[in-house]
Amino acid sequence: MFLQLILILVVLIPLLAIVLDSSVGRALASRLERRSLDGPSDLMAERIAFLEGEMERLTSEITRLDEESQFVTKLLSERSESAAAALPPGDDSD
């Protein structure tokens, strides 16, 4: 019984992390934030909360794209260096 509980927890923790990091998890979090706003529930407060959520989403997306760009640039530079090192001296096959 105890081993089964541990096994279930080991499987559920990564699954929960994946769901919470997805766009669905972010949408649920932003909806909960909007509900918990204390103050007047007018249209302006909802728009500000929506824009704040979108700014956070866009910031994380830009960060992800920047990391991907750096990774691809690094791969391409390493590839060109290894290709140049593989050519014998004096052999320019351009």
Secondary structure, 3 states (H helix, E strand, C coil): CHHHHHHHHHHHHHHHHHHHHCHHHHHHHHHHHHHCCCCCCCHHHHHHHHHHHHHHHHHHHHHHHHHHHHHHHHHHHHHHHHHHHHCCCCCCCC
